[in-house]
């Protein structure tokens, strides 16, 4: 089985091209910076994964994906090779994206990217007197009725 799931931030805006022929298909390419789980010498490190997506999904990426946006993609790994102009064989590894989605809200994305745009403030709900610290109080003596212990 060849299946990969990644979460990371776009290193730049997607690059979109259209195939030749009667039915032109959109092909989008972007790179994800995926944080590594374990750090070496206390330094954060990331892998830079090349992704390619086709069709309507490529058009979606072109319209909505921007540098710094956190996304989740799933797909398959595809390897290949070509000979460059200097006659050197170059090996490639891409993730062919089958599914892509946002990994954070637009507001969180804008604040994490250091956007200078001012987002309209959303009204925060008034705290309820019986909620306190954000947890519901469970009355004494109800332990036997709870489905877990």
C-alpha positions, 0 to 999 in steps of 0.5 A: 500500500502506498499512502501518505498523510502530511500536515505542514505549511506551504513554503510558497504560493502554488504554481499552476499550469494547464496541460495541452490538448482539447481538455486542459487539466490544471496541474498545481505544484507546491511544497510543504514544510513538515515539522519533524517530531523529534528535534536534534540538539534542541533545534526544530527541523522540517522536511520539504515535501514536493506535492502535485495535484490535478484537476479541480483540486489543483484549481482549488489550491490555486484559488485558496492556498497561499504561502504559510497556510497550514494544510493536511494532504493525503495521497501517494508517493511517486518517484521518477527521474530525468536527465537535466541539460547538463546530462546529469540524472536527477531523481524526484520524489513527489506526493501525488495529492488525492485529498487536501484540506485546511488544517487551521481557521483563516484567522489562525492562519493569518495571525501565524503568518504575521499578517498586517491585515486587521481581522474583524473582531468576533464577539466572544460569548458571555461567560455563564456563571455556572461554568466557572473554569470552562468545565461543567460541575458534576453534582455529588452522588451521580457517580453510579450513573456515569458511563465511565469511571 
